[in-house]
Amino acid sequence: MVDPVKKNVVIHVGLPKAGSTYLQKNIFPNIRDVFFLGRDENDPISKCLDYISWKNPFTLDLDSLRIEMDKQMKRHSEQGALFSREAFFGNFYTSFVCNRTTAEALNKVFPDAKIFIVIRRQDKLAESAYKQSLHQGGYLTIKKFLGYKKGKFNYYNIPLQDSSACIDVTQLRWNFLIQNYYDFFGKEKVMVLPQEMLREDPKKFLEIFYNFTGFEKYLPSYKKKSSINKGYSYLSVWLSIYLNRFFRRKGHAGGFIPQKPFYEFLYNRKDANIIWRILERLSASLQIRVFLQKGFDKIFYVNKKMINKKISKEIMEIHSIDNKHLSKTIGIDLSKWGYHK
């Protein structure tokens, strides 16, 4: 049996829509002496992480996979390793049903890893998830997306499925879902921080992160605000609700206007010469999301919330007790950001 690789392994498991893109783009790749791995179709470790993220990992021999991952890790000279996948926490469209099995599989393959989780207020995450659904071609109104009618949520009562166009906000129970990672890795190896702290005081957020991970500190300049993964403006939301039904996308039969025409054909040839690369980039830009975010929102950005105060209050009342327990568990007063009273 291969001896365990003595690396300082940290796995950032999400949440989705909680600052992951910012961390993956601006922070994680810049930490010294750390092998950071996002998605790379040619990397065997990334392929393993893909399988754990999107498949049933227990269809594999995880003990053998652990040995193989140890071998792959030896190829990297860095003392630390950092893997980041929002999908490890689960899919909000399916109420995070794979959260526990993913935590168990990660523990079998990387038993000594530390786990880093970033949470976000449930109402804010729901609104961000809604805008993402519009990016992906959805065209439900916010109330239908939340399954909200006459003061009640999830009135659709539809079966869980990946293609679901709505979420059940009653299932956004961070306290219970994080417990799965405590169960498999131990509370001392799991760090939970709020996304609101990252926005309000990024230096403090990162100081806590580095103290937990033991990684060398990297603090970026905050003179210029980052707009990575910025959602639609209020006006673009309503435009996309109307326009999305007319556009055809991969995996969606509806619509008659193609987006990113000939993209796959051009993508497979983009490395041949600069002409193919230009055509591939041009095709990638021919989509409604680019038009709205890079064009319309640059001129007519209206920063108005899609979830009104009444619905927001009802969402947070559902989770107030759970959030209060979580606040005590992680030792951070989440009431500061409205998670509970």
KEKE-3310 file (N, C-alpha, C; in steps of 0.2 Angstrom, whole numbers, plus 5000, padded with zeros to 4 digits):
npx = (5004:5002:5011:5003:5002:5011:5004:4997:4981:4967:4950:4939:4922:4911:4897:4888:4885:4891:4902:4912:4917:4924:4934:4941:4946:4953:4960:4964:4973:4984:4991:5006:5016:5006:4997:4985:4969:4957:4944:4950:4951:4960:4968:4971:4968:4958:4948:4945:4939:4928:4921:4917:4909:4898:4894:4889:4899:4901:4900:4913:4928:4933:4944:4954:4954:4959:4972:4977:4975:4984:4996:4996:4996:5009:5016:5017:5026:5023:5019:5006:4989:4975:4958:4944:4927:4911:4900:4903:4896:4883:4868:4857:4845:4841:4839:4851:4853:4864:4873:4878:4883:4893:4901:4905:4912:4922:4929:4934:4943:4951:4956:4963:4960:4957:4941:4933:4920:4909:4896:4879:4867:4850:4840:4847:4855:4845:4840:4851:4853:4841:4844:4854:4848:4841:4852:4855:4845:4832:4814:4805:4795:4800:4792:4787:4798:4802:4792:4781:4766:4753:4758:4765:4778:4785:4774:4772:4776:4784:4793:4811:4823:4837:4834:4825:4816:4815:4817:4817:4815:4814:4822:4835:4845:4857:4864:4861:4866:4879:4883:4885:4898:4905:4902:4910:4923:4926:4924:4934:4941:4934:4930:4919:4913:4905:4898:4895:4904:4916:4913:4911:4922:4935:4949:4949:4941:4950:4961:4956:4954:4967:4973:4967:4969:4983:4991:5002:5000:4991:4986:4976:4975:4963:4958:4951:4935:4929:4920:4916:4907:4895:4877:4862:4855:4840:4832:4837:4834:4820:4819:4826:4817:4807:4814:4821:4814:4814:4826:4837:4845:4859:4853:4841:4825:4816:4813:4819:4829:4846:4860:4877:4882:4888:4898:4904:4910:4919:4927:4934:4943:4951:4964:4971:4974:4975:4964:4954:4953:4948:4936:4930:4929:4921:4909:4906:4902:4890:4877:4862:4865:4877:4874:4865:4872:4885:4882:4868:4867:4878:4874:4861:4859:4850:4849:4840:4831:4825:4818:4806:4804:4795:4794:4807:4808:4800:4807:4818:4813:4809:4821:4827:4829:4837:4848:4853:4857:4868:4876:4881:4888:4898:4904:4903:4894:4881:4869:4873:4872:4859:4855:4848:4838)
npy = (4994:5011:5024:5037:5053:5066:5080:5096:5096:5105:5106:5116:5116:5124:5134:5134:5149:5158:5167:5159:5159:5171:5168:5157:5163:5175:5173:5159:5154:5161:5159:5154:5140:5131:5119:5122:5117:5118:5115:5104:5095:5087:5083:5070:5070:5080:5073:5063:5071:5076:5065:5062:5073:5073:5061:5044:5041:5029:5019:5016:5009:5015:5015:5010:5021:5031:5027:5029:5042:5047:5043:5052:5064:5065:5069:5082:5096:5105:5110:5111:5107:5113:5111:5115:5115:5119:5110:5100:5103:5102:5102:5116:5115:5102:5101:5098:5084:5075:5079:5072:5059:5064:5070:5059:5051:5060:5060:5047:5046:5057:5057:5065:5078:5096:5105:5118:5129:5141:5150:5158:5170:5164:5170:5178:5169:5162:5172:5174:5162:5161:5171:5164:5154:5160:5164:5152:5149:5149:5154:5158:5167:5176:5172:5160:5152:5151:5143:5150:5155:5163:5165:5153:5141:5131:5126:5119:5106:5097:5082:5080:5084:5086:5095:5103:5118:5126:5130:5124:5133:5130:5120:5124:5122:5125:5122:5109:5102:5105:5098:5085:5086:5088:5076:5067:5072:5078:5091:5099:5100:5107:5122:5136:5150:5166:5172:5185:5191:5190:5200:5211:5213:5208:5206:5202:5190:5182:5181:5173:5162:5158:5156:5144:5135:5135:5139:5150:5167:5177:5192:5201:5217:5229:5240:5241:5236:5220:5212:5199:5186:5193:5196:5197:5214:5222:5226:5218:5205:5205:5206:5195:5185:5186:5185:5173:5161:5161:5157:5144:5131:5120:5105:5110:5109:5118:5134:5144:5152:5150:5150:5154:5150:5136:5133:5122:5115:5125:5127:5115:5117:5128:5129:5128:5139:5157:5162:5153:5153:5167:5166:5156:5163:5174:5167:5162:5174:5177:5176:5178:5181:5187:5198:5205:5206:5211:5222:5228:5230:5238:5250:5252:5249:5244:5243:5234:5223:5207:5198:5203:5213:5207:5193:5190:5191:5181:5170:5170:5169:5156:5149:5154:5149:5137:5144:5151:5141:5137:5148:5148:5136:5138:5149:5162:5177:5177:5185:5197:5199:5197:5184:5178:5183)
npz = (5000:4996:5005:5015:5007:5014:5014:5016:5015:5009:5006:4998:4999:4994:5000:4984:4975:4984:4985:4978:4965:4966:4975:4969:4957:4962:4974:4978:4967:4969:4981:4989:4987:4986:4978:4968:4962:4951:4939:4927:4913:4909:4920:4931:4945:4945:4937:4946:4956:4949:4947:4960:4962:4953:4950:4956:4969:4975:4967:4963:4969:4982:4991:4983:4974:4983:4985:4972:4971:4980:4974:4963:4969:4974:4963:4963:4970:4979:4996:5001:4996:4987:4984:4975:4974:4971:4970:4978:4990:4986:4975:4974:4967:4969:4982:4989:4990:4989:4998:5010:5006:4997:5006:5014:5004:5000:5012:5013:5002:5004:5018:5028:5026:5027:5029:5021:5021:5015:5019:5015:5018:5017:5010:5002:4995:4988:4979:4971:4966:4958:4948:4942:4936:4926:4919:4914:4905:4910:4913:4922:4934:4949:4960:4956:4954:4967:4971:4978:4985:4991:5004:5007:5004:4991:4984:4973:4974:4967:4960:4965:4954:4943:4932:4937:4938:4949:4967:4983:4996:5010:5012:5013:5024:5033:5045:5047:5035:5036:5047:5042:5037:5048:5054:5047:5045:5057:5069:5072:5060:5051:5044:5045:5037:5034:5019:5019:5027:5020:5010:5017:5026:5020:5023:5036:5035:5026:5035:5045:5037:5033:5045:5049:5039:5038:5027:5018:5019:5008:5002:4993:4983:4988:4981:4970:4966:4964:4951:4948:4941:4942:4944:4934:4932:4938:4928:4917:4922:4920:4906:4902:4906:4897:4885:4885:4882:4869:4864:4859:4867:4872:4877:4880:4872:4868:4860:4846:4841:4838:4850:4852:4839:4830:4840:4846:4835:4831:4843:4845:4835:4839:4843:4831:4823:4823:4817:4818:4832:4834:4828:4836:4849:4845:4842:4855:4861:4856:4863:4873:4887:4887:4879:4888:4900:4897:4889:4889:4904:4907:4903:4907:4921:4935:4951:4960:4971:4968:4976:4987:5002:5011:5007:5009:5023:5027:5022:5030:5043:5043:5044:5056:5069:5066:5061:5072:5080:5072:5072:5085:5085:5076:5081:5077:5077:5068:5068:5065:5052:5049:5049:5060:5074)
capx = (5000:5006:5011:4999:5006:5010:5002:4992:4976:4961:4945:4933:4916:4905:4891:4887:4883:4893:4909:4916:4921:4929:4940:4944:4949:4957:4964:4967:4978:4990:4994:5012:5018:5000:4994:4977:4966:4950:4942:4955:4948:4966:4971:4968:4965:4952:4943:4942:4934:4922:4916:4914:4904:4893:4892:4888:4906:4901:4901:4920:4932:4936:4950:4959:4955:4963:4979:4979:4976:4991:5002:4995:4998:5017:5019:5017:5031:5020:5018:4999:4985:4968:4953:4938:4921:4904:4896:4903:4890:4877:4864:4851:4839:4839:4839:4857:4852:4870:4878:4881:4887:4899:4906:4908:4917:4928:4933:4937:4948:4956:4954:4966:4959:4953:4936:4932:4913:4907:4888:4876:4860:4846:4836:4851:4857:4839:4839:4857:4851:4836:4847:4858:4843:4840:4858:4854:4839:4825:4810:4800:4795:4803:4788:4786:4805:4802:4786:4778:4759:4748:4762:4768:4783:4785:4767:4772:4777:4786:4799:4817:4827:4842:4831:4820:4817:4814:4820:4813:4819:4813:4828:4842:4846:4865:4866:4860:4870:4886:4884:4887:4905:4907:4902:4915:4930:4927:4922:4940:4944:4929:4929:4913:4913:4899:4900:4894:4911:4920:4911:4912:4929:4939:4955:4947:4939:4956:4965:4954:4955:4974:4975:4964:4973:4991:4994:5005:4995:4991:4981:4975:4973:4956:4957:4946:4930:4929:4913:4916:4900:4889:4871:4858:4851:4833:4829:4839:4830:4813:4821:4828:4811:4803:4818:4824:4810:4814:4832:4838:4851:4861:4849:4834:4822:4812:4816:4821:4835:4852:4865:4884:4881:4894:4903:4908:4914:4925:4931:4938:4948:4953:4971:4975:4978:4972:4958:4949:4952:4944:4929:4927:4927:4915:4903:4905:4899:4883:4872:4858:4868:4883:4871:4862:4877:4891:4879:4863:4868:4883:4871:4854:4859:4845:4850:4834:4830:4820:4814:4804:4805:4790:4796:4814:4807:4797:4812:4823:4810:4809:4828:4830:4831:4843:4854:4855:4861:4874:4880:4884:4892:4904:4907:4902:4888:4877:4864:4875:4871:4852:4853:4843:4837)
capy = (5000:5017:5028:5043:5059:5071:5086:5099:5096:5108:5106:5121:5113:5128:5134:5138:5156:5161:5169:5154:5162:5176:5165:5153:5168:5180:5171:5152:5153:5166:5156:5151:5133:5127:5116:5123:5113:5119:5110:5102:5089:5082:5081:5064:5072:5083:5069:5060:5076:5077:5059:5063:5079:5073:5054:5041:5039:5023:5014:5015:5006:5022:5013:5010:5028:5035:5025:5032:5050:5048:5043:5058:5070:5065:5072:5089:5097:5110:5107:5111:5106:5116:5109:5120:5113:5121:5105:5096:5104:5099:5106:5118:5113:5095:5102:5096:5078:5071:5082:5067:5054:5067:5071:5052:5049:5064:5058:5041:5048:5062:5057:5070:5085:5101:5107:5125:5130:5148:5150:5164:5171:5160:5174:5181:5164:5160:5177:5173:5155:5163:5174:5159:5150:5164:5164:5145:5149:5148:5160:5158:5173:5174:5168:5153:5149:5149:5139:5154:5157:5165:5165:5147:5140:5124:5124:5115:5099:5092:5078:5083:5082:5091:5099:5107:5126:5130:5128:5123:5137:5127:5115:5127:5121:5125:5119:5101:5100:5106:5093:5080:5086:5087:5069:5063:5075:5080:5098:5103:5100:5110:5129:5139:5157:5169:5176:5192:5193:5191:5206:5217:5213:5203:5205:5197:5183:5178:5180:5167:5156:5156:5153:5138:5131:5135:5142:5156:5172:5181:5197:5205:5224:5230:5247:5241:5231:5214:5211:5193:5183:5198:5194:5202:5219:5221:5226:5212:5200:5205:5205:5188:5181:5187:5183:5166:5156:5161:5155:5137:5130:5113:5102:5112:5108:5124:5140:5143:5156:5147:5153:5152:5145:5132:5134:5116:5115:5130:5126:5109:5119:5135:5129:5127:5145:5163:5163:5148:5156:5173:5164:5153:5169:5177:5162:5162:5180:5177:5173:5183:5183:5192:5205:5208:5208:5215:5227:5232:5232:5243:5256:5253:5244:5245:5238:5232:5216:5203:5195:5208:5212:5202:5186:5189:5190:5174:5165:5170:5166:5148:5147:5158:5144:5134:5149:5153:5136:5137:5154:5146:5131:5140:5154:5169:5180:5178:5190:5204:5200:5195:5176:5177:5189)
capz = (5000:4996:5011:5014:5006:5019:5011:5019:5010:5010:5001:4998:4996:4993:4996:4978:4975:4990:4984:4976:4959:4968:4978:4964:4953:4964:4980:4978:4963:4971:4987:4988:4989:4987:4972:4968:4957:4949:4934:4922:4910:4908:4926:4934:4951:4943:4935:4952:4959:4945:4948:4966:4962:4948:4949:4963:4970:4978:4961:4963:4974:4985:4994:4977:4972:4988:4984:4966:4972:4984:4969:4959:4973:4974:4957:4965:4975:4984:5003:5002:4990:4988:4979:4976:4970:4975:4969:4984:4995:4983:4971:4977:4963:4971:4990:4992:4992:4989:5003:5015:5002:4995:5012:5016:4999:5001:5018:5011:4997:5007:5025:5033:5023:5031:5025:5021:5019:5015:5019:5013:5020:5013:5005:4997:4990:4984:4974:4967:4962:4953:4943:4938:4932:4920:4914:4911:4900:4913:4912:4928:4938:4955:4964:4953:4955:4974:4973:4983:4984:4997:5010:5007:4999:4988:4983:4967:4977:4962:4962:4964:4948:4941:4927:4940:4937:4955:4973:4989:5001:5016:5013:5014:5031:5033:5051:5046:5030:5038:5051:5038:5036:5055:5056:5044:5046:5064:5069:5072:5054:5047:5045:5041:5037:5030:5013:5021:5030:5014:5006:5022:5029:5016:5026:5042:5032:5024:5040:5048:5033:5033:5052:5049:5034:5038:5021:5018:5018:5002:5003:4987:4984:4987:4979:4965:4968:4959:4948:4945:4942:4944:4942:4930:4935:4939:4921:4913:4924:4916:4899:4901:4907:4891:4879:4886:4879:4861:4862:4859:4871:4873:4883:4880:4866:4867:4857:4839:4839:4841:4853:4851:4833:4828:4845:4847:4829:4832:4849:4843:4830:4841:4844:4825:4821:4827:4814:4822:4839:4834:4827:4842:4854:4842:4843:4862:4863:4853:4867:4877:4893:4885:4877:4894:4906:4895:4885:4892:4911:4907:4902:4911:4927:4940:4957:4964:4973:4965:4982:4991:5010:5014:5006:5012:5030:5028:5021:5036:5049:5043:5046:5061:5074:5064:5060:5078:5082:5068:5075:5091:5083:5072:5085:5074:5078:5062:5068:5063:5045:5048:5049:5065:5078)
cpx = (5004:5006:5007:5004:5005:5010:4997:4986:4970:4956:4939:4927:4910:4903:4892:4884:4885:4900:4914:4920:4926:4935:4944:4948:4955:4962:4967:4973:4985:4993:5000:5012:5011:4998:4987:4975:4959:4948:4947:4953:4954:4970:4968:4965:4958:4946:4940:4937:4928:4918:4913:4908:4898:4890:4890:4895:4907:4901:4908:4923:4936:4943:4956:4960:4959:4970:4981:4980:4982:4997:5002:4998:5006:5020:5020:5021:5028:5018:5010:4995:4978:4964:4947:4932:4915:4900:4897:4898:4884:4873:4858:4845:4836:4840:4845:4857:4859:4875:4881:4885:4893:4904:4909:4913:4923:4933:4937:4943:4953:4954:4957:4965:4956:4947:4934:4925:4912:4899:4886:4869:4855:4842:4840:4854:4851:4839:4845:4856:4846:4839:4851:4854:4841:4846:4858:4848:4832:4821:4804:4801:4798:4799:4787:4793:4805:4797:4782:4771:4756:4752:4765:4773:4782:4778:4766:4772:4779:4792:4805:4820:4831:4839:4826:4822:4816:4817:4815:4817:4819:4819:4835:4844:4854:4867:4866:4865:4877:4888:4887:4895:4908:4908:4908:4922:4931:4927:4929:4944:4939:4929:4923:4914:4907:4902:4900:4901:4916:4919:4912:4919:4933:4945:4954:4945:4945:4961:4963:4955:4962:4976:4972:4968:4980:4994:4997:5000:4996:4985:4981:4974:4966:4954:4952:4942:4930:4921:4912:4909:4895:4883:4868:4856:4844:4830:4831:4835:4823:4814:4822:4822:4807:4807:4820:4820:4810:4821:4833:4845:4853:4857:4842:4831:4819:4816:4818:4827:4841:4856:4872:4884:4888:4900:4907:4913:4920:4929:4936:4944:4952:4961:4975:4978:4973:4965:4952:4948:4948:4937:4926:4925:4921:4909:4901:4901:4892:4878:4868:4861:4873:4880:4868:4867:4882:4888:4874:4864:4873:4880:4865:4854:4855:4846:4844:4833:4824:4815:4812:4805:4801:4792:4803:4813:4804:4802:4816:4820:4810:4816:4831:4833:4838:4849:4857:4859:4868:4879:4884:4889:4899:4908:4907:4895:4884:4872:4866:4873:4863:4850:4848:4843:4842)
cpy = (5006:5021:5034:5049:5064:5078:5089:5100:5100:5108:5111:5118:5117:5132:5136:5145:5160:5163:5165:5156:5167:5173:5161:5157:5172:5178:5165:5151:5156:5164:5152:5144:5129:5125:5117:5120:5115:5114:5110:5095:5084:5080:5075:5065:5075:5079:5065:5065:5077:5071:5060:5068:5077:5066:5051:5038:5032:5017:5013:5012:5012:5021:5013:5017:5032:5033:5029:5039:5051:5048:5049:5064:5070:5068:5080:5091:5101:5106:5107:5110:5109:5114:5113:5118:5115:5115:5100:5097:5101:5104:5109:5117:5106:5095:5098:5089:5073:5074:5077:5062:5057:5068:5064:5050:5053:5062:5051:5042:5052:5063:5062:5077:5089:5103:5114:5126:5138:5148:5157:5164:5167:5164:5176:5175:5162:5165:5176:5167:5157:5166:5169:5155:5154:5164:5157:5144:5149:5155:5161:5165:5171:5170:5161:5149:5147:5145:5143:5156:5157:5163:5158:5145:5132:5122:5119:5107:5094:5088:5082:5080:5088:5096:5104:5115:5130:5127:5128:5127:5134:5122:5118:5128:5120:5121:5111:5099:5100:5100:5087:5080:5086:5080:5065:5065:5077:5088:5102:5104:5104:5118:5132:5146:5160:5173:5183:5195:5195:5198:5212:5218:5208:5201:5200:5190:5179:5177:5174:5161:5154:5153:5146:5133:5130:5137:5148:5162:5176:5186:5202:5213:5225:5237:5247:5235:5226:5213:5204:5189:5187:5196:5199:5208:5218:5221:5220:5206:5199:5204:5198:5183:5181:5183:5176:5161:5155:5158:5147:5136:5122:5110:5104:5112:5114:5130:5138:5147:5152:5152:5150:5147:5142:5132:5128:5114:5119:5129:5120:5111:5126:5135:5128:5133:5151:5164:5159:5151:5162:5171:5160:5158:5173:5173:5162:5168:5181:5173:5179:5185:5188:5198:5208:5211:5213:5222:5231:5234:5237:5250:5258:5249:5247:5240:5238:5225:5213:5200:5201:5207:5207:5195:5185:5187:5183:5169:5164:5168:5159:5146:5150:5154:5140:5138:5151:5147:5135:5142:5152:5140:5133:5146:5161:5171:5182:5183:5196:5205:5197:5188:5175:5183:5189)
cpz = (5000:5002:5010:5012:5011:5017:5016:5014:5012:5005:5003:4995:4995:4999:4988:4979:4982:4990:4981:4970:4961:4971:4973:4959:4956:4970:4979:4974:4965:4978:4986:4991:4990:4979:4972:4962:4956:4944:4929:4919:4909:4914:4929:4941:4950:4941:4941:4955:4955:4946:4955:4966:4958:4947:4956:4964:4972:4973:4960:4969:4977:4988:4989:4975:4976:4986:4977:4967:4976:4979:4965:4963:4974:4968:4958:4971:4980:4991:5004:4995:4992:4982:4980:4971:4974:4975:4975:4989:4992:4978:4974:4973:4966:4979:4993:4994:4993:4994:5007:5011:5000:5000:5014:5010:4999:5007:5017:5006:5000:5015:5030:5030:5028:5026:5026:5018:5020:5014:5017:5016:5015:5008:5000:4992:4985:4978:4969:4963:4957:4947:4939:4934:4926:4916:4911:4906:4903:4912:4917:4931:4945:4960:4962:4955:4963:4976:4978:4981:4990:5004:5012:5002:4997:4986:4977:4969:4971:4964:4961:4958:4946:4936:4930:4939:4943:4961:4978:4995:5008:5017:5013:5021:5032:5039:5050:5041:5032:5043:5048:5038:5043:5057:5053:5045:5053:5064:5069:5065:5049:5049:5041:5042:5033:5025:5014:5024:5025:5010:5011:5024:5026:5020:5032:5040:5030:5030:5044:5044:5033:5040:5052:5045:5035:5032:5022:5016:5011:5002:4997:4988:4983:4985:4974:4966:4962:4957:4945:4946:4944:4941:4938:4935:4935:4932:4917:4915:4920:4909:4897:4902:4901:4885:4879:4882:4872:4859:4863:4863:4871:4878:4883:4873:4863:4863:4850:4837:4842:4845:4852:4845:4831:4833:4846:4842:4830:4838:4848:4838:4833:4841:4837:4823:4824:4823:4817:4829:4839:4833:4833:4848:4851:4843:4850:4864:4860:4857:4871:4883:4892:4883:4883:4899:4903:4891:4889:4899:4911:4906:4906:4917:4933:4946:4962:4965:4970:4971:4986:4999:5013:5013:5009:5019:5031:5027:5027:5042:5049:5045:5052:5067:5072:5063:5067:5081:5079:5071:5081:5090:5080:5076:5082:5075:5071:5062:5065:5055:5043:5047:5054:5069:5084)
residu = (MET:VAL:ASP:PRO:VAL:LYS:LYS:ASN:VAL:VAL:ILE:HIS:VAL:GLY:LEU:PRO:LYS:ALA:GLY:SER:THR:TYR:LEU:GLN:LYS:ASN:ILE:PHE:PRO:ASN:ILE:ARG:ASP:VAL:PHE:PHE:LEU:GLY:ARG:ASP:GLU:ASN:ASP:PRO:ILE:SER:LYS:CYS:LEU:ASP:TYR:ILE:SER:TRP:LYS:ASN:PRO:PHE:THR:LEU:ASP:LEU:ASP:SER:LEU:ARG:ILE:GLU:MET:ASP:LYS:GLN:MET:LYS:ARG:HIS:SER:GLU:GLN:GLY:ALA:LEU:PHE:SER:ARG:GLU:ALA:PHE:PHE:GLY:ASN:PHE:TYR:THR:SER:PHE:VAL:CYS:ASN:ARG:THR:THR:ALA:GLU:ALA:LEU:ASN:LYS:VAL:PHE:PRO:ASP:ALA:LYS:ILE:PHE:ILE:VAL:ILE:ARG:ARG:GLN:ASP:LYS:LEU:ALA:GLU:SER:ALA:TYR:LYS:GLN:SER:LEU:HIS:GLN:GLY:GLY:TYR:LEU:THR:ILE:LYS:LYS:PHE:LEU:GLY:TYR:LYS:LYS:GLY:LYS:PHE:ASN:TYR:TYR:ASN:ILE:PRO:LEU:GLN:ASP:SER:SER:ALA:CYS:ILE:ASP:VAL:THR:GLN:LEU:ARG:TRP:ASN:PHE:LEU:ILE:GLN:ASN:TYR:TYR:ASP:PHE:PHE:GLY:LYS:GLU:LYS:VAL:MET:VAL:LEU:PRO:GLN:GLU:MET:LEU:ARG:GLU:ASP:PRO:LYS:LYS:PHE:LEU:GLU:ILE:PHE:TYR:ASN:PHE:THR:GLY:PHE:GLU:LYS:TYR:LEU:PRO:SER:TYR:LYS:LYS:LYS:SER:SER:ILE:ASN:LYS:GLY:TYR:SER:TYR:LEU:SER:VAL:TRP:LEU:SER:ILE:TYR:LEU:ASN:ARG:PHE:PHE:ARG:ARG:LYS:GLY:HIS:ALA:GLY:GLY:PHE:ILE:PRO:GLN:LYS:PRO:PHE:TYR:GLU:PHE:LEU:TYR:ASN:ARG:LYS:ASP:ALA:ASN:ILE:ILE:TRP:ARG:ILE:LEU:GLU:ARG:LEU:SER:ALA:SER:LEU:GLN:ILE:ARG:VAL:PHE:LEU:GLN:LYS:GLY:PHE:ASP:LYS:ILE:PHE:TYR:VAL:ASN:LYS:LYS:MET:ILE:ASN:LYS:LYS:ILE:SER:LYS:GLU:ILE:MET:GLU:ILE:HIS:SER:ILE:ASP:ASN:LYS:HIS:LEU:SER:LYS:THR:ILE:GLY:ILE:ASP:LEU:SER:LYS:TRP:GLY:TYR:HIS:LYS)
# end
